[in-house]
Amino acid sequence: MDEDMPIKKDHGYDEQQIERLTQKSEENAGTLRILTDFSGVEVTSHGEDEVNLLLLSTHNLLVDFHPGSTRIRSVTLQPNNVPIQDIIEYATSYGDLRFLLREVRNRLTNCELIRRELVEIRLRHPAEFDSLKSTVTVQLSSGPTVTLMLEQDYPASYARVQLLQVDGPSKKSSHDAKSIINQANKLPIMAMTTFIDKLD
């Protein structure tokens, strides 16, 4: 027998093929372990090069891998009502699945917290939240309609609320919109509810 001939097993694979298959199997197992390590993340289905996840019981996250590897190729969130493109770009560039899951989960949690805060705000003001743009439009009791921009990590204690736009005159201020915006954005970091009270 030629010693240089690859050894064949009963299934017809040589040793190198067996090693690659074993490595792929271990990578898949490692990926599933990562997925199940996260609270609020449920694996609903998975194939050789993709996995479908349920996050916080509200959103589906489809992660597509490059063929034959665990490098992230693309990510799809459904419903697509929360901005995660910045997270996807980093995760696909560095192949960091843990980062992807942690940050998407956190972003979804933050949006839910914003919606809860809006319940309180709407007791006093008409308000609309655009989750994809991270903006909130509020009709102040003093007259004008204001548009607020929330930093991506809001309501984290370090995330700022900024005043983007003022439409309509105010009953309590003679300043023009530009002056109101400049003054408001010099305020210290505070919760959106408090920020609106300051504006009103």
Backbone as a ProteinNet text record, in pm:
[ID]
protein_1_A
[PRIMARY]
MDEDMPIKKDHGYDEQQIERLTQKSEENAGTLRILTDFSGVEVTSHGEDEVNLLLLSTHNLLVDFHPGSTRIRSVTLQPNNVPIQDIIEYATSYGDLRFLLREVRNRLTNCELIRRELVEIRLRHPAEFDSLKSTVTVQLSSGPTVTLMLEQDYPASYARVQLLQVDGPSKKSSHDAKSIINQANKLPIMAMTTFIDKLD
[TERTIARY]
84.6	0	87.2	49.4	126.8	105.3	216.3	203.9	155.7	170.9	128.1	-20	-85.8	-228.4	-308.1	-407.3	-490.1	-570.3	-582	-655.3	-804.2	-874.5	-1018.1	-1092.1	-1198.4	-1284	-1404.8	-1491.4	-1607.4	-1700.1	-1702.9	-1791.7	-1731.9	-1609.6	-1550.2	-1473.8	-1462	-1388.5	-1244.5	-1149.8	-1013	-995.5	-879.2	-857.2	-870.8	-826.2	-838	-984.1	-1063.1	-1204.8	-1273.6	-1236.3	-1291.5	-1256.3	-1132.2	-1088.2	-1167.6	-1190.1	-1266.7	-1411.1	-1470.6	-1607.9	-1618.8	-1519.6	-1518.7	-1506.1	-1416.9	-1397.5	-1525.1	-1593.7	-1718.7	-1824.2	-1831.9	-1928	-1901.1	-1772.9	-1736.4	-1768.3	-1746.1	-1778.4	-1928.6	-2008	-2153.3	-2198.8	-2139.2	-2173.7	-2134.5	-2016.8	-1972.6	-2064.5	-2111.9	-2205	-2334.9	-2386.9	-2511.4	-2493.7	-2374.8	-2348.6	-2351.9	-2292.1	-2293.8	-2437	-2517.9	-2656.4	-2737.4	-2718.8	-2797.7	-2745.6	-2627.2	-2572.6	-2645.9	-2715.8	-2778.2	-2923	-2956.2	-3095.1	-3175.8	-3300.8	-3384.8	-3360.6	-3277.6	-3248	-3286.6	-3372.8	-3418.3	-3387.9	-3323.2	-3295.6	-3422.6	-3483.4	-3606.4	-3577.9	-3468.9	-3427.9	-3283.5	-3215.2	-3078.7	-3044.5	-2964	-2914	-2762.8	-2704.6	-2558.7	-2496.3	-2560.6	-2500.6	-2591	-2692.8	-2777.6	-2845.6	-2886.9	-2960.8	-3068.2	-3186	-3297.4	-3324.1	-3328.9	-3339.7	-3462.3	-3518.6	-3625.3	-3565.4	-3568.2	-3510.5	-3619.5	-3613.1	-3704.2	-3850.7	-3876.1	-4011.7	-4081.6	-4005.7	-4068.7	-4013	-3886.4	-3822.1	-3749.5	-3750	-3672.4	-3544.6	-3434.5	-3303.7	-3248.3	-3233.2	-3176.9	-3030.9	-2941.6	-2797.9	-2749.9	-2692.2	-2643.5	-2491.1	-2431.4	-2286.3	-2228.2	-2101.6	-2031.9	-2027	-2043.8	-2046.5	-1924.2	-1950	-1841.8	-1768	-1824.1	-1755.7	-1859.8	-1811.2	-1901	-1883.6	-1822.1	-1810.6	-1944.7	-1987.4	-2118.8	-2117.2	-2214	-2224	-2332.4	-2447.7	-2556.4	-2647.8	-2722.2	-2814.1	-2943.5	-3057	-3187.7	-3273	-3330	-3418	-3561.7	-3652.5	-3794.5	-3876.4	-3967.9	-3991.8	-3874.4	-3851.3	-3737.1	-3776.2	-3798	-3845.2	-3750.3	-3628.5	-3527.1	-3394.9	-3324.7	-3201.2	-3086.1	-3034.6	-2922.6	-2811.1	-2814.8	-2716.8	-2574.6	-2555.3	-2421.2	-2370.5	-2460.3	-2423.1	-2387.4	-2468.3	-2444	-2309	-2278	-2151.6	-2031.8	-2037	-1925.8	-1918.2	-2032.2	-2034.2	-1986.3	-2025.3	-1982.2	-1834.2	-1787.1	-1645.6	-1552.4	-1594.1	-1507.3	-1554.3	-1665.6	-1713.3	-1747.8	-1801.6	-1825.7	-1973.2	-2006	-2145	-2194	-2108.4	-2147.6	-2184.3	-2101.4	-2128.9	-2263	-2287.5	-2412.9	-2533.2	-2533	-2647.7	-2664.6	-2554	-2561.6	-2615.8	-2562.3	-2599.6	-2739.6	-2778	-2914.2	-3015.1	-2987.2	-3076.2	-3088	-2974.9	-2976.7	-3054.5	-3037	-3106.6	-3258.1	-3299.6	-3442.4	-3497.1	-3419.6	-3460.4	-3475.2	-3379.5	-3384.6	-3509.8	-3542.5	-3662	-3788.6	-3791.4	-3907.7	-3915.9	-3802.4	-3801	-3846.2	-3807.3	-3851.8	-4003.1	-4057	-4202.5	-4275.8	-4216.6	-4278.3	-4273.7	-4163	-4152.6	-4253.7	-4278.1	-4373.5	-4516.1	-4545.5	-4677.8	-4701.1	-4599.6	-4610.1	-4617.8	-4534.6	-4533.7	-4668.6	-4730.8	-4858.4	-4975.6	-4954.9	-5059.1	-5073.8	-4967.9	-4968.7	-4953.4	-4891.3	-4863.2	-4887.2	-4940.7	-4939.7	-4793.9	-4757.5	-4618.2	-4612.9	-4515.9	-4493.8	-4346.6	-4322.4	-4185.9	-4153.8	-4048.7	-3998.4	-3877.1	-3897.1	-3790.4	-3673.3	-3698.1	-3589.6	-3499.9	-3558.5	-3479.6	-3437.2	-3488.6	-3461.1	-3503.6	-3619.8	-3672.1	-3809.7	-3838.8	-3968.4	-4023.2	-4146.4	-4213.2	-4319.9	-4313.4	-4401.1	-4469.4	-4598.4	-4674	-4674.6	-4603	-4594	-4721.4	-4754.2	-4873.4	-4853.4	-4728.1	-4700	-4713.9	-4740.5	-4766.8	-4690	-4556.7	-4481.3	-4476.4	-4448	-4419.7	-4268.8	-4211.9	-4066.5	-4030.6	-3916.5	-3863.7	-3734.3	-3731	-3615.1	-3539.2	-3407	-3322.7	-3266	-3283.2	-3230.8	-3104	-2997.7	-2877.1	-2907.6	-2829.9	-2862.5	-2875	-2797.7	-2799.9	-2903.4	-2980	-3083.2	-3179.6	-3219.4	-3211	-3093.2	-2980.3	-2861.6	-2828.5	-2769.8	-2747.5	-2653.9	-2573.3	-2477.6	-2530.5	-2650.1	-2704.7	-2787.1	-2762.2	-2821.2	-2947.8	-3039.7	-3155.7	-3124.5	-3143	-3115.1	-3240.5	-3250.7	-3361.1	-3318.6	-3392.3	-3358.7	-3435.5	-3563.7	-3649	-3760.7	-3796.3	-3908.3	-3999.7	-4126.3	-4222.7	-4336.9	-4358.5	-4468.4	-4422.4	-4497.1	-4459.9	-4488.8	-4417.7	-4437.2	-4509.2	-4601	-4672.6	-4584.7	-4475.6	-4395	-4258.4	-4222.3	-4089.8	-4097.4	-4021.5	-4014.8	-3893.9	-3814.6	-3694.4	-3733.5	-3647.1	-3671.6	-3629.5	-3666	-3641.1	-3493.1	-3406.7	-3262.2	-3209.6	-3254.5	-3210.4	-3259.5	-3386.3	-3442.9	-3363.7	-3330.7	-3254.2	-3116.1	-3048.7	-2913.6	-2916.1	-3013.4	-3023	-3055.4	-3148.4	-3190.3	-3076.6	-2995.4	-2888.9	-2765.7	-2771.7	-2667.4	-2705.8	-2828.2	-2873.4	-2794.3	-2777.3	-2709	-2790.9	-2726.6	-2794.8	-2908.3	-3025	-3141.4	-3236.9	-3335.2	-3435	-3520.7	-3576.8	-3660.4	-3778.4	-3840.7	-3955.6	-3917.3	-3803.5	-3754.9	-3717.4	-3656.6	-3615.7	-3737.2	-3845.4	-3968.2	-4026.3	-4022.2	-4071.2	-3991.7	-3861.7	-3777.2	-3816.5	-3849.2	-3886.7	-4021.4	-4110.2	-4246.3	-4260.3
-121.1	0	124.7	219.9	342.9	425.3	457.6	530.4	672.8	728.9	866	877.5	763.7	766.4	804.9	899.8	933.9	814.4	801	689.2	711.8	615.5	624.2	554.1	615.3	553.8	492.9	426.1	359.8	457.8	586.4	684.7	751.2	718	770	900	955.3	1078.7	1046.9	1129.3	1113.1	1189.5	1181.2	1238.9	1390.7	1456.3	1601.6	1645.2	1572.2	1604.3	1582.8	1474.5	1446.3	1559.7	1606.1	1714	1841.8	1874	1994.3	1982.3	1864.5	1843.5	1851.9	1794.5	1799.2	1942.5	2018.5	2158.1	2237.7	2214.9	2284.5	2249.8	2121.8	2078.5	2145.7	2156.8	2221.6	2370.3	2434.9	2576.4	2599	2512.3	2524.9	2507.3	2409.7	2386.2	2506.6	2565	2683.5	2801.7	2816.8	2924.5	2909.4	2787.3	2763.8	2788.6	2756.9	2783.4	2933.7	3012.1	3157.2	3208.5	3156.6	3202.1	3171.9	3054.4	3014.3	3077	3139.1	3206.3	3336.3	3392.5	3523	3509.3	3579.6	3581.9	3665.3	3627.5	3699.4	3663	3559	3514.7	3367.9	3338.7	3201.7	3160.3	3045.6	2992.9	2924.4	2980.1	2922.4	2823.6	2845.7	2751.2	2780.5	2679	2702.4	2601.1	2646.1	2560.3	2563.8	2517	2510.6	2648.6	2744.9	2877.8	2990.4	2961.3	3066.8	3022.3	3122	3092.9	3199.2	3157.5	3249.5	3258	3380.5	3402	3485.3	3459.8	3543	3620.6	3754.2	3839.8	3907.2	3889	3954	3928.5	3818.3	3776.6	3876.4	3970.3	4073.8	4081.7	4043.4	4061.4	3933.7	3910.3	3800.4	3854.8	3786.8	3825.6	3707.7	3728.3	3625.6	3658.7	3568.6	3587	3488.1	3541.6	3460.7	3459.5	3340.3	3325.6	3298.1	3332.9	3295.7	3143.3	3087.3	2941.2	2874.1	2772.3	2695.2	2761.8	2872.3	2940.4	2999.2	3058.2	3125.8	3277.8	3325.6	3470	3524.4	3633.2	3689.9	3756.4	3719.9	3779.5	3887.6	3859.6	3958.1	3934.1	4037.6	4031.3	4101.9	4040.4	4099.9	4099.5	4214.8	4227.6	4247.2	4169	4181.4	4181.8	4278.4	4393.2	4491.1	4555.6	4646.3	4785.2	4797.4	4924.2	4981	4927.7	4976.8	4989.1	5103.2	5120.6	5036.7	4943.4	4860.2	4851.7	4938.1	4927.3	4945.9	5037.1	5058.7	4933.1	4863	4738.8	4630.6	4620.3	4519.7	4542.7	4667.8	4698.4	4656.5	4684.3	4643.9	4492.1	4429.4	4283.9	4208.5	4255.3	4186.9	4213.9	4332.8	4365.5	4282.6	4259.3	4191.5	4050	4007.3	3871.2	3843.9	3946.1	3935	3906.2	3778.8	3739.1	3782.5	3773	3815.9	3964.5	4045.8	4189.5	4213.3	4144.8	4160.6	4133.9	4021.2	3983.9	4080.1	4112.2	4200.5	4338	4395.8	4532.7	4541.4	4442.6	4444.3	4426.5	4334.8	4315.6	4444.3	4511.3	4635.8	4745	4752	4854	4832.1	4706.7	4675.2	4709.8	4679.2	4710.9	4861.1	4938.3	5083.9	5140.8	5088.1	5136.2	5107.6	4993.4	4961.1	5055.9	5090.9	5185.3	5324.5	5363.7	5493	5493.3	5384.7	5376.3	5385.6	5327.9	5337.1	5480.1	5549.9	5689.4	5775.9	5740.8	5816.2	5803.8	5692	5676.2	5787.6	5817.3	5924.8	6060.5	6081.6	6209.7	6237.3	6134	6151.5	6182.5	6167.1	6208.7	6360.3	6430.9	6578	6640.3	6565.7	6623.5	6519.8	6561.4	6473.1	6448.2	6322.9	6290.4	6170.6	6173.5	6064.5	6025.4	5895.3	5842.1	5774	5819.2	5753.5	5670.8	5541.3	5457.2	5441.7	5446.5	5431.7	5555.2	5671.2	5795.1	5838.3	5770	5804.7	5948	5987.5	6121.2	6112.8	6214.3	6226.7	6366.1	6372.1	6499.7	6523.1	6640.8	6671.2	6806.2	6810	6936.1	6992.1	7102.2	7161.2	7237.6	7242.6	7317	7466.7	7511	7653.3	7694.7	7600.7	7637.1	7562.1	7569.8	7512.2	7359.3	7306.2	7162.9	7147.8	7059	7041.4	6899.4	6889.2	6758.3	6733.5	6621.6	6585.5	6471	6473.5	6362.9	6291.9	6159.4	6079	6009.2	6020.6	5945.8	5796.5	5717.4	5576.2	5498.5	5534.6	5457.8	5508.5	5609.8	5658.2	5543.8	5526.9	5619.1	5596	5548.3	5537.1	5674.1	5675.7	5801	5897.2	5845.6	5930.5	5975.3	5929.8	5959.5	6087.8	6174.5	6308	6314.7	6400.5	6440.1	6576.6	6591.1	6718.2	6772	6903.3	6969.1	6996.6	6939.2	6954.9	7067.9	7081.3	7172.4	7226.7	7353.7	7417.5	7477.5	7437.8	7489.6	7558.3	7685.1	7760.4	7847.9	7953	8047.2	7989.8	8042	8001.5	8111.4	8073.3	8169.6	8221.9	8147.8	8181.3	8239.8	8241.6	8289.3	8373.1	8481.6	8567.5	8534.1	8437.1	8399.7	8328.4	8344.3	8272	8126.1	8042.5	7898.1	7867.2	7939.4	7912.3	7935.7	8043.9	8075.2	7970.9	7927.6	7825	7695	7658.2	7534.6	7544.2	7656.5	7674.2	7666.9	7731.5	7730.7	7590.8	7524	7391.2	7290.7	7299.2	7200.5	7228	7335.5	7361	7306.6	7256	7198.4	7071.9	7038.6	6913.1	6792.2	6677.6	6553.7	6525.9	6493.6	6465.7	6375.5	6322.1	6236.3	6317.9	6252.2	6320.1	6391	6326.8	6386.9	6520.6	6523.6	6646.1	6750.4	6707.1	6797	6868.1	6794.4	6851.8	6953.3	6921.2	7014.9	7146.1	7136.2	7255.5	7340.3	7272	7345.7	7413.2	7351	7400	7505.1
0	0	0	-84.3	-94.1	32.1	103.5	229.3	209.3	86.3	61.4	28.5	7.7	-24.8	99.7	84.5	201.9	247.5	377.1	434.1	415.1	357.1	335.7	449.4	494.2	594	523	599.2	540.8	469.4	519	459.5	336.1	299.8	177.7	194.1	318.2	340.9	378.2	330.8	376.8	508.1	567.5	700.8	701	592.9	587	580.7	503.8	496.8	631.1	697.8	831.1	927.1	919.6	1008	982.7	853.8	820.5	868.1	847.7	892.5	1044.1	1112.6	1258.6	1307.2	1240.5	1278	1257.4	1142.8	1115.1	1218.6	1254.8	1355.7	1488.9	1525.2	1651.2	1647.2	1529.1	1515.4	1531.6	1468.2	1479.9	1624.3	1691	1831.3	1915.9	1885.8	1958.4	1935.2	1810.5	1778.1	1855.4	1859.7	1933.1	2082.5	2135	2276.8	2302.9	2212.1	2226.3	2227.4	2135.6	2123.6	2248.7	2303.3	2419.6	2548.7	2544.1	2661.9	2692.7	2594.6	2611	2656.7	2764	2806.8	2707.5	2687.6	2593.2	2449.4	2423.7	2287.5	2274.9	2178.7	2156.2	2012.1	1995.5	1862.2	1811.5	1705.7	1651.6	1538.4	1465.3	1361.3	1322.8	1270.9	1224.1	1115.9	1020.6	914.5	913.7	805	798.2	798.9	729.9	715.8	763.4	843.9	895.4	1024.2	1099.3	1221.5	1238.9	1280.7	1303.1	1452.8	1505	1648.6	1681.4	1798.5	1853.1	1969.7	1959.3	2061.8	2142.8	2273.4	2368	2333.8	2263.7	2225.2	2133.6	2073.9	1991	1849.1	1829.2	1700	1656.4	1524.8	1466.9	1406.5	1436.2	1383	1303.2	1172	1084.9	1060.8	1104.2	1086.7	980.9	874	762.5	767.9	760.3	767.6	629.2	612.8	490.3	481.7	361.1	346.6	407.9	487.2	545.6	658.9	715.1	825.3	919.3	1027.9	1121.3	1112.8	1004	982.2	934.2	994.8	965.5	828.1	743.3	610.5	606.3	666.4	666.5	785.3	819.7	933.3	893.9	926.3	896.6	1022.9	1054.5	1170.5	1123.5	1180.2	1149.8	1279.2	1297.4	1209.8	1212.9	1100.9	1086.2	1135.3	1264.9	1321.1	1426.1	1431.7	1524.6	1447.2	1456.3	1379.2	1436.1	1354.8	1401.9	1297.6	1193.5	1085.9	1136.8	1232.3	1287.9	1358.6	1425.5	1494.2	1392.4	1286.4	1182.4	1116.2	1083.9	1015.8	1099.9	1228.5	1315.4	1327	1347.9	1368.5	1244.9	1124.9	1002.8	973.8	1011.4	987.7	1075.3	1198.8	1294.6	1328.5	1268.8	1292.7	1437.1	1504.8	1649.1	1675.9	1689.7	1712.7	1850.7	1949.8	2085.2	2085.6	2018.5	2010.1	1943	1832.4	1758.8	1848.6	1916.3	2000.2	2117.3	2182	2299.2	2261	2153.4	2118.3	2057.8	1976.7	1921.8	2034.8	2125	2239.4	2321.8	2345.7	2421.9	2348.8	2215.7	2137.1	2142.6	2132.8	2141.7	2279.6	2382.9	2520	2538.3	2485	2496.5	2429.2	2311.7	2240.7	2321.1	2385.5	2468.6	2588.4	2647.2	2759.3	2715.2	2593.9	2540.3	2523.9	2471.1	2452.5	2586.8	2689.9	2822.2	2874.6	2850.4	2892.5	2816.6	2690.3	2609.6	2663.9	2728.1	2788.9	2891.1	2971.1	3070.2	3001.9	2899.4	2828.5	2763.7	2707.3	2636.3	2728.8	2857.8	2953	2953	2908.5	2908.7	2771.4	2677	2545.5	2435.6	2322	2205.4	2164.1	2141.2	2107.6	2014.7	1921.4	1827.6	1829.3	1823.5	1827.5	1695	1628.1	1506.9	1548.9	1568.9	1624.6	1528	1397.6	1301.1	1296.9	1318.9	1317.5	1457.6	1559.2	1699.1	1730.6	1677.1	1703.8	1770.2	1848.8	1915.3	1885.3	1837.5	1809.6	1915.5	1978.7	2092.2	2071.3	2096.7	2095.5	2236.6	2257.6	2391	2423.9	2552	2595.5	2576.1	2567.9	2547.3	2400.7	2311.2	2173.2	2066.1	2067.2	1954.9	1955.5	1839	1824.5	1814.6	1895.7	1897.2	1854.1	1789.3	1750	1826	1896	1976.8	1910.5	1925	1879.6	2001.1	2005.7	2116	2070.8	2150.2	2118.5	2122.6	2044.8	2025.3	2155.6	2256.9	2382.1	2482.8	2444.9	2536.4	2568.3	2696.6	2810.5	2905.8	2856.6	2943	3001.7	3120.3	3193.8	3121.8	3028.1	2956.1	2819.4	2779.9	2647.3	2652.1	2557	2557.2	2471.5	2516.1	2435.9	2376.1	2244.5	2178.5	2111.1	2110.1	2041.4	1897.6	1802.1	1660.1	1593.8	1628.7	1552.9	1640.8	1616.6	1685.2	1578.9	1579.4	1482.5	1555.1	1520.9	1580.6	1695.2	1724	1830.5	1969.1	2065.9	2204.5	2281.5	2368.3	2451.4	2565.3	2594.9	2712.2	2677.1	2548.2	2511.3	2384.6	2384	2265.2	2179	2221.2	2146.2	2017.3	1915.8	1791.5	1808	1708.5	1717.3	1736	1663.3	1672.2	1812.8	1875.2	2012	2110.7	2092.7	2181.6	2169.2	2046.3	2023.6	2087.7	2067.1	2123.3	2275.6	2337	2483.6	2535	2467.1	2512.8	2506	2401.5	2383.3	2469.2	2547.7	2646.8	2784.1	2795.2	2922.1	2953.6	3080.9	3115.5	3070.7	3071.2	3033.3	3131.9	3077.4	3161.7	3086.5	3157	3094.6	2998.7	2900	2800.6	2866.1	2963.6	3031.5	3095.1	3162.2	3226.1	3122	3013.2	2905.4	2846.7	2825.8	2771.4	2869.7	2998	3098.9	3095.3	3074.4	3064.2	2943.4	2833.2	2711.6	2725.1	2802.9	2813.4	2923.4
[MASK]
++++++++++++++++++++++++++++++++++++++++++++++++++++++++++++++++++++++++++++++++++++++++++++++++++++++++++++++++++++++++++++++++++++++++++++++++++++++++++++++++++++++++++++++++++++++++++++++++++++++++

